């Protein structure tokens, strides 16, 4: 069982590394936000960069919450089997 878990963890790590290496730049913006950010950047502002970062943080938050809850559940389930 332990050997199987190590294989899955290694495979998952490899997939994550490959996705990071071969991913392209992603900018998650709606068309109106994009237009507003572009006009701000053209006029010398820096609001567009902050807007992109904020959107990506909001995108990551649900995954972090679910991942944390899943890890806690997995750890407690593992302890109860012992």
ZAPA-78924 format. One record per residue (C-alpha): z, x, y. Coordinates in Angstrom, 2 decimals, always signed. Layout:
<recs>
[rec [Z; X; Y]]
...
</recs>
This chain:
<recs>
[rec [+0.00; +0.00; +0.00]]
[rec [+0.87; +2.83; +2.40]]
[rec [-2.41; +4.62; +1.69]]
[rec [-4.37; +1.44; +2.43]]
[rec [-2.56; +1.00; +5.77]]
[rec [-3.36; +4.57; +6.76]]
[rec [-7.04; +4.00; +5.96]]
[rec [-7.15; +0.84; +8.10]]
[rec [-5.34; +2.55; +10.98]]
[rec [-7.76; +5.50; +10.82]]
[rec [-10.76; +3.18; +10.76]]
[rec [-9.40; +1.18; +13.69]]
[rec [-8.75; +4.36; +15.67]]
[rec [-12.28; +5.60; +14.97]]
[rec [-13.80; +2.29; +16.11]]
[rec [-11.76; +2.34; +19.33]]
[rec [-12.77; +5.94; +20.08]]
[rec [-16.44; +5.14; +19.46]]
[rec [-16.30; +2.07; +21.69]]
[rec [-14.72; +4.09; +24.49]]
[rec [-17.24; +6.91; +24.17]]
[rec [-20.34; +4.73; +24.02]]
[rec [-19.29; +1.98; +26.42]]
[rec [-21.03; +1.54; +29.73]]
[rec [-19.34; +0.91; +33.03]]
[rec [-18.25; -2.70; +33.19]]
[rec [-17.55; -4.60; +36.35]]
[rec [-16.15; -8.05; +35.74]]
[rec [-16.95; -10.05; +38.85]]
[rec [-18.22; -13.47; +39.63]]
[rec [-21.31; -13.56; +41.87]]
[rec [-19.38; -14.63; +44.98]]
[rec [-16.74; -11.92; +44.53]]
[rec [-19.47; -9.36; +43.94]]
[rec [-21.33; -10.36; +47.09]]
[rec [-18.14; -10.22; +49.15]]
[rec [-17.22; -6.80; +47.74]]
[rec [-20.71; -5.41; +48.33]]
[rec [-20.77; -6.57; +51.94]]
[rec [-17.33; -5.04; +52.46]]
[rec [-18.47; -1.73; +50.98]]
[rec [-21.61; -1.71; +53.15]]
[rec [-19.43; -2.10; +56.23]]
[rec [-17.25; +0.87; +55.24]]
[rec [-14.44; -0.99; +53.51]]
[rec [-12.84; -0.20; +50.15]]
[rec [-11.85; -3.70; +49.04]]
[rec [-14.49; -3.75; +46.30]]
[rec [-12.88; -0.96; +44.31]]
[rec [-9.50; -2.66; +44.40]]
[rec [-11.04; -5.99; +43.45]]
[rec [-12.66; -4.45; +40.36]]
[rec [-9.40; -2.84; +39.27]]
[rec [-7.48; -6.10; +39.77]]
[rec [-9.95; -8.08; +37.70]]
[rec [-9.76; -5.57; +34.86]]
[rec [-5.94; -5.67; +34.93]]
[rec [-6.02; -9.46; +34.71]]
[rec [-8.45; -9.19; +31.81]]
[rec [-6.18; -6.79; +29.89]]
[rec [-2.91; -8.70; +30.37]]
[rec [-3.40; -11.43; +27.72]]
[rec [-4.44; -8.84; +25.15]]
[rec [-1.36; -6.74; +25.88]]
[rec [+0.93; -9.76; +25.55]]
[rec [-0.61; -10.90; +22.26]]
[rec [-0.65; -7.33; +20.94]]
[rec [+3.02; -6.84; +21.80]]
[rec [+4.02; -10.11; +20.16]]
[rec [+1.96; -9.22; +17.08]]
[rec [+3.60; -5.80; +16.85]]
[rec [+7.09; -7.30; +17.14]]
[rec [+6.24; -9.86; +14.46]]
[rec [+4.81; -7.16; +12.18]]
[rec [+7.85; -4.89; +12.65]]
[rec [+10.31; -7.72; +11.93]]
[rec [+8.33; -8.83; +8.88]]
[rec [+8.27; -5.26; +7.61]]
[rec [+12.07; -4.98; +8.02]]
[rec [+12.69; -8.25; +6.19]]
[rec [+10.74; -7.04; +3.13]]
[rec [+12.94; -3.98; +2.71]]
</recs>
